[in-house]
Amino acid sequence: MKIDQLYKLFEESYLIDTDTRKIREGSLFFALKGENFNGNSFAISALENGAKFAIIDELKYHTHPNTILVPNVLETLQSLANFHRKKLNIPIIALTGSNGKTTSKELINAVLSKKYKTTATVGNLNNHIGVPLTLLSITSTTDIGIIEMGANHLKEIETLCKIAEPNFGYITNFGKAHLEGFGSVEGVIKAKSELYDFLRENDGIAFVNYDDPIQIIQSEKINSIKFNNEIIQFIEANPFVKVLFKNTEIESNLIGKYNFNNIAAAISIGNYFNVSLNKIKEGIENYTPSNNRSQIIERGTNKIILDAYNANPSSMSAALENFNQLKASKKVVFLGDMFELGSESLIEHQKIADLVSSYNFNEVYLIGKAFSTTSAKNAFIYDSFEAFKTSTLTLNISHATILIKGSRGMALERILDFF
């Protein structure tokens, strides 16, 4: 079946499903494959649960008149998303980067939605499946689409750009994330800059942080909207980030100076799209982070900064630097392993161990296999969360400000159970 024919079926419901447990009546079910599952085997179940058609790519499952056999289900989903994107004819803002993608996306959405009907990536569904699904969730009532793009190998951002065809783009930063896949920081820069390459070749517009020399270099010969600390001024982060724009103070609910650039980008993009200053301020100030991202939690006499959604050497260093600058009499740190660093893992974990030791926090806990290989002054070190849990049934910590940060796989939010 050709894409234009499949699109006519999509237009009957504008619903795409990939999970038979969440089938919506009249949807198209795409039988995607993973390492541990084959969606083709669930095609009949999807139809029985309410899907109108099931898109499959294995002949032996083509046993029902409402199954549609295609060469490759994933590629068909991506092609359908691109076909839909062309039909939409609306501005699409794409953003990527090593740190802060999801927070930036949510801030941009919070600002733009004050004036426009927006559709943005849900959570961090930012990969080769998430991007098509986000595009296909955009309706004719949407004014602006906001698409987060993630990658851990070269050419992935290039592929996502070909699917989404963004008119605008923003790269948060270039840091030490997914080094296992990219090979080096140079590989990170090359991969993330694939967004710039697409904008350059297609007469798009980039929002560029001119306080970042790498962004300046990589965005050469692209139409760009520039912002920096002179245009949007950083005031303080104690603990919440406060900025000044056009003589108006904006106080966010985000902690850490490292979130300043995320806020500045949202302000710059909102200003470009003619969102009023009052509405920009309202959008930023009403946004509250969730899902273990820079949340502040009160437990008894303790104030806990929970930033356990993700971690890499760049974000870990920034979080520790910010934590060191906070005004608090007693500071305690819990750090979990950083994943996907490849051959650089042990070196990068020791650098973080050295850094956290240099700040002289009251107590430091390092948790995980990689951190267990490090040496850190006056730190409690455990090779797994289970080892930490076994030796630490309760934490006798009071009247402290606490930082909890680690990669998602460490699930360090479990530490909250000890308070």
KEROKOL-592740 format. One line per field, with one value per residue (C-alpha): x, y negated, z; residue in one letter. Coordinates in nm, 3 decimals, m for minus. Example, Ala and Ser with C-alpha at 12.3 -4.5 7.8 and 13.67 -1.06 7.14 Angstrom:
// residues 2
east = 1.230, 1.367
north = 0.450, 0.106
up = 0.780, 0.714
nuke = A, S
***
This chain:
// residues 419
east = 0.000, 0.131, 0.172, m0.100, m0.344, m0.242, m0.280, m0.643, m0.699, m0.519, m0.748, m1.050, m0.944, m0.609, m0.516, m0.195, m0.133, 0.168, 0.065, m0.224, m0.285, m0.378, m0.572, m0.817, m1.127, m1.068, m0.690, m0.415, m0.197, 0.169, 0.331, 0.673, 0.954, 1.194, 1.473, 1.227, 0.901, 0.753, 0.451, 0.339, 0.232, m0.010, m0.181, m0.497, m0.520, m0.501, m0.788, m0.994, m0.932, m1.065, m0.797, m0.940, m0.626, m0.297, 0.020, 0.252, 0.570, 0.575, 0.370, 0.277, 0.074, m0.122, m0.423, m0.697, m0.850, m0.769, m0.397, m0.187, 0.145, 0.430, 0.807, 0.902, 0.662, 0.898, 0.994, 0.628, 0.544, 0.822, 0.709, 0.350, 0.467, 0.662, 0.363, 0.147, 0.407, 0.395, 0.016, 0.028, 0.227, 0.294, 0.614, 0.801, 1.064, 1.318, 1.554, 1.835, 2.149, 2.342, 2.160, 1.835, 1.639, 1.322, 1.326, 1.383, 1.104, 0.863, 0.958, 0.921, 0.584, 0.480, 0.561, 0.427, 0.105, 0.015, m0.062, m0.079, m0.225, 0.086, 0.168, 0.492, 0.678, 0.529, 0.791, 1.113, 0.966, 1.238, 1.376, 1.308, 0.970, 0.878, 0.932, 0.698, 0.435, 0.455, 0.418, 0.118, m0.047, m0.049, m0.393, m0.516, m0.589, m0.222, m0.038, 0.317, 0.480, 0.767, 0.974, 1.245, 1.514, 1.746, 2.036, 2.325, 2.485, 2.582, 2.320, 2.024, 1.945, 1.984, 1.721, 1.482, 1.517, 1.426, 1.111, 1.009, 1.146, 1.181, 1.170, 1.338, 1.596, 1.772, 2.066, 2.088, 2.459, 2.733, 2.848, 2.983, 2.671, 2.640, 3.017, 2.985, 2.787, 2.946, 3.303, 3.415, 3.299, 3.390, 3.147, 2.879, 2.930, 2.914, 2.600, 2.404, 2.506, 2.315, 2.021, 2.219, 2.309, 1.942, 1.849, 2.140, 2.043, 1.672, 1.679, 1.566, 1.625, 1.838, 1.807, 2.167, 2.306, 2.589, 2.745, 2.834, 3.133, 3.061, 2.709, 2.848, 3.096, 2.860, 2.574, 2.774, 2.591, 2.249, 1.973, 1.981, 1.814, 2.080, 2.047, 2.299, 2.340, 2.328, 1.985, 1.846, 2.036, 2.101, 2.023, 2.059, 1.989, 1.934, 1.786, 1.546, 1.672, 1.574, 1.640, 1.584, 1.435, 1.329, 1.347, 1.113, 1.220, 1.113, 1.149, 1.129, 1.063, 1.387, 1.697, 2.057, 2.231, 2.264, 1.891, 1.945, 2.015, 1.700, 1.495, 1.672, 1.600, 1.229, 1.216, 1.398, 1.171, 0.858, 0.975, 1.043, 0.690, 0.545, 0.428, 0.379, 0.627, 0.359, 0.264, 0.631, 0.673, 0.353, 0.458, 0.802, 0.682, 0.394, 0.609, 0.699, 0.940, 0.833, 0.943, 1.260, 1.394, 1.533, 1.246, 1.265, 1.111, 1.070, 1.118, 1.105, 1.374, 1.555, 1.530, 1.602, 1.699, 1.593, 1.761, 1.762, 1.619, 1.952, 2.320, 2.640, 2.975, 2.863, 2.532, 2.685, 2.961, 2.709, 2.481, 2.769, 2.897, 2.552, 2.499, 2.828, 2.713, 2.382, 2.353, 2.303, 2.475, 2.470, 2.501, 2.475, 2.529, 2.412, 2.553, 2.476, 2.664, 2.656, 2.574, 2.673, 3.024, 3.204, 3.580, 3.577, 3.356, 3.615, 3.806, 3.492, 3.366, 3.700, 3.684, 3.344, 3.476, 3.764, 3.526, 3.283, 3.576, 3.705, 3.384, 3.402, 3.035, 2.928, 2.854, 2.901, 2.754, 2.874, 2.663, 2.721, 2.968, 3.165, 3.181, 3.298, 3.626, 3.696, 3.859, 3.700, 3.792, 3.551, 3.294, 3.078, 3.110, 2.883, 2.906, 2.528, 2.205, 2.140, 2.468, 2.377, 2.031, 2.168, 2.414, 2.188, 1.848, 1.780, 1.963, 2.010, 2.030, 1.845, 1.838, 2.030, 2.010, 2.050, 2.137, 2.039, 2.165, 2.235, 2.147, 1.792, 1.903, 2.018, 1.667, 1.811, 1.469, 1.449, 1.669, 1.364, 1.233, 1.516, 1.400
north = 0.000, m0.344, m0.613, m0.837, m0.543, m0.467, m0.834, m0.824, m0.548, m0.755, m1.051, m0.846, m0.861, m1.044, m0.781, m0.573, m0.299, m0.076, 0.096, 0.345, 0.262, m0.095, m0.051, m0.330, m0.259, m0.304, m0.353, m0.224, 0.027, 0.031, 0.365, 0.238, 0.470, 0.451, 0.659, 0.865, 0.842, 0.869, 0.645, 0.857, 1.129, 0.885, 0.767, 0.977, 0.880, 0.514, 0.558, 0.743, 0.459, 0.193, 0.101, 0.064, 0.176, 0.337, 0.251, 0.556, 0.658, 1.038, 1.242, 1.519, 1.270, 1.150, 1.361, 1.099, 0.868, 0.566, 0.641, 0.433, 0.585, 0.340, 0.393, 0.236, 0.117, m0.137, m0.294, m0.310, m0.487, m0.738, m0.795, m0.846, m1.099, m1.291, m1.284, m1.425, m1.688, m1.816, m1.834, m2.038, m2.329, m2.481, m2.594, m2.305, m2.383, m2.104, m2.092, m1.866, m1.881, m1.693, m1.833, m2.015, m1.902, m1.804, m2.100, m2.339, m2.177, m2.209, m2.573, m2.661, m2.493, m2.673, m3.009, m2.954, m2.794, m3.128, m3.256, m2.956, m2.608, m2.395, m2.026, m1.914, m1.590, m1.406, m1.329, m1.234, m1.036, m1.182, m0.893, m0.730, m0.613, m0.900, m1.174, m1.017, m0.953, m1.315, m1.442, m1.216, m1.351, m1.704, m1.807, m2.075, m2.298, m2.313, m2.638, m2.532, m2.192, m2.148, m1.836, m1.708, m1.499, m1.262, m1.058, m0.843, m0.778, m0.980, m1.035, m0.989, m1.362, m1.381, m1.108, m1.272, m1.605, m1.440, m1.308, m1.627, m1.885, m2.159, m2.526, m2.628, m2.465, m2.501, m2.304, m2.333, m2.250, m2.005, m1.795, m1.460, m1.252, m0.914, m0.900, m0.526, m0.588, m0.911, m0.814, m1.156, m1.510, m1.588, m1.314, m1.472, m1.809, m1.656, m1.457, m1.737, m1.978, m1.764, m1.984, m2.292, m2.117, m2.060, m2.420, m2.549, m2.340, m2.420, m2.791, m2.736, m2.954, m2.861, m3.006, m3.044, m3.105, m3.351, m3.277, m2.933, m2.955, m2.610, m2.714, m3.027, m2.827, m2.543, m2.774, m2.977, m3.063, m2.987, m3.242, m3.285, m3.455, m3.531, m3.563, m3.594, m3.718, m4.079, m4.037, m3.807, m3.863, m3.607, m3.746, m3.455, m3.088, m3.053, m2.808, m2.914, m3.080, m3.444, m3.641, m3.990, m4.052, m4.395, m4.537, m4.266, m4.010, m3.653, m3.399, m3.037, m2.721, m2.573, m2.530, m2.567, m2.827, m2.557, m2.607, m2.971, m2.888, m2.675, m2.966, m3.217, m3.003, m2.984, m3.361, m3.423, m3.189, m3.334, m3.685, m3.586, m3.448, m3.771, m3.632, m3.933, m3.994, m3.937, m3.605, m3.499, m3.576, m3.389, m3.085, m3.061, m3.127, m2.879, m2.592, m2.341, m2.053, m1.697, m1.338, m1.360, m1.662, m1.927, m1.888, m2.034, m1.808, m1.879, m1.579, m1.666, m1.925, m1.843, m2.017, m1.768, m1.855, m1.550, m1.544, m1.171, m1.156, m1.155, m1.230, m1.266, m1.429, m1.771, m1.782, m1.625, m1.887, m2.168, m2.032, m2.004, m2.352, m2.498, m2.298, m2.427, m2.785, m2.745, m2.916, m2.633, m2.543, m2.167, m1.997, m1.627, m1.470, m1.137, m1.056, m0.753, m0.609, m0.784, m0.543, m0.514, m0.657, m0.361, m0.349, m0.693, m0.575, m0.514, m0.832, m1.047, m0.897, m0.966, m1.326, m1.363, m1.197, m1.447, m1.736, m1.642, m1.595, m1.945, m2.108, m1.981, m1.892, m1.760, m1.410, m1.242, m0.910, m0.755, m0.466, m0.228, 0.006, m0.271, m0.495, m0.198, m0.205, m0.566, m0.721, m1.025, m1.205, m1.138, m0.969, m0.665, m0.440, m0.150, 0.072, 0.094, m0.051, 0.280, 0.251, m0.103, 0.012, 0.305, 0.092, m0.211, m0.115, m0.474, m0.802, m1.011, m1.337, m1.647, m2.019, m1.960, m2.056, m1.738, m1.675, m1.343, m1.295, m0.995, m0.828, m0.701, m0.339, m0.404, m0.514, m0.717, m0.857, m0.540, m0.723, m0.926, m0.614, m0.645, m0.983
up = 0.000, m0.092, 0.172, 0.026, 0.046, 0.404, 0.488, 0.378, 0.633, 0.897, 0.820, 0.927, 1.292, 1.320, 1.578, 1.584, 1.841, 1.901, 2.226, 2.229, 2.596, 2.498, 2.174, 2.087, 1.883, 1.510, 1.533, 1.306, 1.492, 1.386, 1.468, 1.572, 1.676, 1.967, 2.114, 2.317, 2.124, 1.776, 1.724, 1.430, 1.671, 1.837, 1.517, 1.558, 1.925, 1.825, 1.581, 1.841, 2.089, 1.853, 1.601, 1.250, 1.069, 1.172, 0.980, 0.969, 0.784, 0.814, 0.568, 0.812, 1.019, 0.716, 0.814, 0.844, 0.581, 0.801, 0.826, 0.586, 0.478, 0.421, 0.367, 0.702, 0.972, 1.130, 0.800, 0.703, 1.029, 0.963, 0.604, 0.716, 0.975, 0.712, 0.475, 0.757, 0.842, 0.481, 0.496, 0.818, 0.676, 1.019, 1.196, 1.354, 1.618, 1.672, 1.964, 2.066, 2.281, 2.546, 2.849, 2.912, 2.604, 2.784, 3.024, 2.733, 2.534, 2.823, 2.887, 2.519, 2.516, 2.836, 2.677, 2.325, 2.450, 2.608, 2.258, 2.026, 2.012, 2.045, 2.027, 2.190, 2.247, 2.543, 2.806, 2.632, 2.338, 2.122, 1.917, 1.578, 1.707, 1.939, 1.682, 1.422, 1.688, 1.804, 1.448, 1.389, 1.707, 1.562, 1.440, 1.203, 1.503, 1.602, 1.528, 1.624, 1.677, 1.922, 1.861, 2.092, 1.922, 2.104, 1.970, 2.082, 1.742, 1.438, 1.165, 1.402, 1.424, 1.046, 1.007, 1.253, 1.070, 0.741, 0.906, 1.090, 0.845, 1.110, 1.015, 1.341, 1.564, 1.897, 2.036, 2.414, 2.443, 2.349, 2.646, 2.755, 2.698, 2.522, 2.465, 2.416, 2.097, 1.977, 2.060, 2.180, 2.250, 1.888, 1.788, 2.007, 1.838, 1.491, 1.571, 1.738, 1.462, 1.213, 1.314, 1.209, 0.883, 0.802, 0.881, 0.675, 0.373, 0.398, 0.478, 0.836, 1.141, 1.443, 1.790, 1.905, 2.253, 2.185, 2.522, 2.382, 2.146, 1.999, 1.900, 1.736, 1.525, 1.436, 1.335, 1.083, 0.758, 0.909, 0.956, 1.332, 1.625, 1.884, 2.260, 2.541, 2.897, 2.781, 2.623, 2.894, 3.217, 3.488, 3.834, 4.075, 4.146, 4.519, 4.473, 4.194, 3.880, 3.841, 3.520, 3.381, 3.037, 2.910, 3.265, 3.391, 3.653, 3.586, 3.869, 3.765, 3.961, 3.829, 4.040, 3.927, 3.716, 3.448, 3.382, 3.288, 2.924, 2.905, 3.036, 2.811, 2.504, 2.590, 2.638, 2.309, 2.115, 2.276, 2.193, 1.829, 1.796, 1.943, 2.274, 2.501, 2.782, 3.046, 2.889, 2.862, 3.231, 3.315, 3.113, 3.277, 3.630, 3.610, 3.485, 3.756, 3.683, 3.754, 3.691, 3.905, 3.713, 3.948, 4.192, 4.542, 4.803, 5.174, 5.403, 5.772, 5.833, 5.508, 5.172, 4.891, 4.535, 4.334, 3.993, 3.931, 3.580, 3.397, 3.437, 3.240, 3.322, 3.198, 3.385, 3.696, 3.711, 3.661, 3.934, 4.182, 4.101, 4.154, 4.474, 4.610, 4.554, 4.736, 5.072, 5.319, 5.645, 5.591, 5.252, 5.169, 4.826, 4.680, 4.336, 4.119, 3.823, 3.485, 3.202, 2.835, 2.875, 2.717, 2.759, 2.927, 3.213, 3.484, 3.399, 3.403, 3.729, 3.896, 3.775, 3.939, 4.256, 4.261, 4.201, 4.475, 4.715, 4.638, 4.759, 5.119, 5.153, 5.492, 5.362, 5.023, 4.909, 4.580, 4.454, 4.163, 3.999, 3.827, 4.133, 4.341, 4.146, 4.245, 4.546, 4.707, 5.025, 5.313, 5.089, 5.157, 4.849, 4.751, 4.443, 4.401, 4.531, 4.703, 4.893, 4.994, 5.103, 5.307, 5.500, 5.535, 5.669, 5.771, 5.722, 6.031, 5.839, 5.955, 5.884, 5.560, 5.196, 4.991, 4.626, 4.465, 4.109, 3.886, 3.558, 3.509, 3.541, 3.898, 4.007, 4.293, 4.381, 4.592, 4.842, 4.940, 5.117, 5.369, 5.501
nuke = M, K, I, D, Q, L, Y, K, L, F, E, E, S, Y, L, I, D, T, D, T, R, K, I, R, E, G, S, L, F, F, A, L, K, G, E, N, F, N, G, N, S, F, A, I, S, A, L, E, N, G, A, K, F, A, I, I, D, E, L, K, Y, H, T, H, P, N, T, I, L, V, P, N, V, L, E, T, L, Q, S, L, A, N, F, H, R, K, K, L, N, I, P, I, I, A, L, T, G, S, N, G, K, T, T, S, K, E, L, I, N, A, V, L, S, K, K, Y, K, T, T, A, T, V, G, N, L, N, N, H, I, G, V, P, L, T, L, L, S, I, T, S, T, T, D, I, G, I, I, E, M, G, A, N, H, L, K, E, I, E, T, L, C, K, I, A, E, P, N, F, G, Y, I, T, N, F, G, K, A, H, L, E, G, F, G, S, V, E, G, V, I, K, A, K, S, E, L, Y, D, F, L, R, E, N, D, G, I, A, F, V, N, Y, D, D, P, I, Q, I, I, Q, S, E, K, I, N, S, I, K, F, N, N, E, I, I, Q, F, I, E, A, N, P, F, V, K, V, L, F, K, N, T, E, I, E, S, N, L, I, G, K, Y, N, F, N, N, I, A, A, A, I, S, I, G, N, Y, F, N, V, S, L, N, K, I, K, E, G, I, E, N, Y, T, P, S, N, N, R, S, Q, I, I, E, R, G, T, N, K, I, I, L, D, A, Y, N, A, N, P, S, S, M, S, A, A, L, E, N, F, N, Q, L, K, A, S, K, K, V, V, F, L, G, D, M, F, E, L, G, S, E, S, L, I, E, H, Q, K, I, A, D, L, V, S, S, Y, N, F, N, E, V, Y, L, I, G, K, A, F, S, T, T, S, A, K, N, A, F, I, Y, D, S, F, E, A, F, K, T, S, T, L, T, L, N, I, S, H, A, T, I, L, I, K, G, S, R, G, M, A, L, E, R, I, L, D, F, F
***
